Structure formats: C-alpha cells, structure tokens
Amino acid sequence: MDTVDATQDVESGETKKSPHATDRSSARLVPHELPGCGVWRRFLPAIFVYPLWFYVMMKHDAWADAFGHFYVMSFTMIFGSFVAGSTPVGGGAVAFPVMVLYIKLLPEEGRDFSLMIQSIGMTSASFLILSSKRQLCHFWLIQWFLLSSLPGLLLGFEIHMNSRLTSLSFTTTISCFAIAFFYHRECRFNRKGEISEAQNAAVEAWELMEGHFDLEKTVGWRAFGTSLPFVLVALACIFGMTGGFLTAKLGSGADMLAYIFGILWNSLVPEEAQMSENMLTASSVLIMAGCSVMSTFLRMLTAEISREVLLCWAACVPVVVLGAPLGSMLLNPSSTKILRRCFYVFVLVQFISMGALQLRGDFVAWTVVLVAILITIVISHMFLR
C-alpha cells in the first residue's frame, strides 16, 4: 500500500497551518522533515533488501522454483503495488484472490503470503513517508490502532476458520470496503472536495477539550459531550482490534478499518481537526505495515510457512520493494483516478470469480454476502455522500 495520495506531493509546497493547529501540537506530533531527502533516499529500502534477497536466492538456487512457478504473482504485484498506492488497501488485497483462485493455494497460504509481502512493501512505503512527509502521519491514530490490533491478531491466529469461510469473509470484507470507498471518494469528494491542507495538522482526541476548537456545533459534542475523547479512544480500539482480527484471518483489514475510522472521526470532530485524505492514506500505510510485520513474526515463530508461500514471496520481493518509491514518482492525480477505477473493477471481477468458484450454489453464503453489501450500500448512501 504504498502511497500515492500520501506521497505524490512529498517534494512539493509548504504545509499551511490552521488557526487551531498550534505550534505546540505540531512540534509534538509532526517531526521536522529530514534534510537532504532526495530521490535516491526513496530507494534506501531496496538498496538494503536487494543484496539480501539476491544472496538467499543464490544460496538456495531458487530462481527456477520461484520465477518458474510464480511469475504470475510477480506481474500481479506490479499491478497490486500501484493500485495499493491509489487506495488505502494493501497489496495483499490484490494478491489473496489470485493466490487462491488462480494458483490454487489454500486461503491460509494466501493470508501468509499477503502478510509477508506487505511486511516488505508497506515497510518500504512507511520509510518513504516517515523520511519525507511525517506531517501526513496521525501518530495518535497509529499508536492506538497498533496497540489494539495486537490482541486482535492473537485472537485471530487462535480461532480456526475453514477455507470456505475464509474465502467468504475476504469476499464480503473487500466488497463492502470497495462500496464504502467508492461512495466516499467518488460521490462525497465530487460534491464537497478535499479537506484543505490548512487543516492537515494531526490532532489528538484529548486536544479537542483544550479550548482551541468550537465543539458546540459538532455531532460528536452533541452526542457525547465531554466524553467525546474517551469515545474516540474506545472506537479506535474497537476498530483496531477488529482490524487486527481481520488481518490475522485474511492478510489485510487493519488498513481498511483505519480508513473507515478516519471517516467516522471526521464526522464527529470540528472541521479544523479532521484528517485529510493524504493523512488517512499515510496513516493507514504505517498501521498495516506494523500489523504485517507483527503477523509475519507470529506466523514464523508459531507455525510452519509452506515452501510454496516462501517461493512466491521470493518472486515478488524485488517488485514490491520498489513499489512505494516508483509509485510516488510515476503516479499523478489523473493516473490514480484511473487506478482507483481499476480497483473497483478488480473487486467486481474477484467477487464474481469467488462466487462462481468458491460459493457456487451455497444459498446461505450468498445471503450473508448480499445482506452485508446491502447494509453497506444503505449506510454509505446515508452517511458518506
């Protein structure tokens, strides 16, 4: 998930401050940009990863096994890296259905591959964000999501789900998110436009009560009063734990839940404290990178990763480690719009394929998926337009 909206303006312009975004909060939450962050610095993760990857491939003579059998995934992750750069969804969301439907691996293996490949690609993207545009990171959101996602990860790895249920859960989750994302990006943005960069300073939940914001007209204040910061923390923890659970079962989910929480946050707080689209995307990248790394370590230390997953991962590492820097350099607003539409088409094709090959005539499964999609459409139409 490598970041387009979050990184394509890395080198451009100065960030203006809202009247409410004080130097106090900026100094604490937004570290200064590192000096001398040129184009070459974007490729530092690749500079470190490539020699290690080459050494391991040579040591095991895995070239034929990796690229001979899994070259399809190498090409898939080229597309996945760029699509992930234009949406708040990790490359694992693209990889999982290809692994399960085309390569015919088990959903659990698709999950393991998604986590492992994101631990490289999204960590690369996170380095790019932290070294070049830290002010796009909402560290309060990142901290609470990562803390609360850990119990969700542990719970997810302990609860067994059969392959059919895992495929059903993935199809439902990614389809519902694509619908919500479509309403938010294509409908709401066309009507309201982006939150200006002048409002782009990160604000903690507790800062809302310090007298710098006019809370009386906000939905959050009218509904919760002085309990609003506690409610926001509780919601962040609930979303984070749910995202961690989904990540443990599907290989992605924490990034999508972080994005949805950001939309909810924006509906409850004053306009000056809302998160911009760039901030939501960048923060979700760091959250998913952290969850992917934690999940990969947990899987490697507590379970055996199949040889097919390791070979597939080896075939894709050189692609995804370049996805973040190349995406930030090559993608522009018009191309990201095209790629977002490709993402919608991909989700539709995945939905049809998964339904035809995995669900087939299962009436109960189809009912669950369609009811979830219908509920998502209704909620999105009511609140995200």
Buried (B, 14 or more C-beta within 10 A) or exposed (E): BBBBBBBBBBBEEEBEBBEBBBEEBBEEBBEEEEEEBEEEBBBBBBEEBBEEBEEEBEEEEBEEBBBEBBEBBBEBBBBBBBBBBBBBBBBBBBBBBBBBBEBEBBBBBBBBBBBBBBBBBBBBBBBBBBBBBBBBBBBBBBBBBBBBBBBBBBBBBEEEBEBEEBBBBBBBBBBBBBBBBBBBBBBBEEEEEEBEBBBBBBBBBEBBEEEBBEBEEBEBBEEBEEEBBEBBBBBBBBBBBBBBBBBBBBBBBBBBBBBBBBBBBBEBBBBBBBBBBBBBBBBBBBBBBBBBBBBBEBBEEEEEBBEBBBBBBBBBBBBBBBBBBBBBBEBEEEBBEEBBEBBBEBBEEBBEBBBEEBBEEBEEBBEBBEEBBEEBBEBBEEBBE
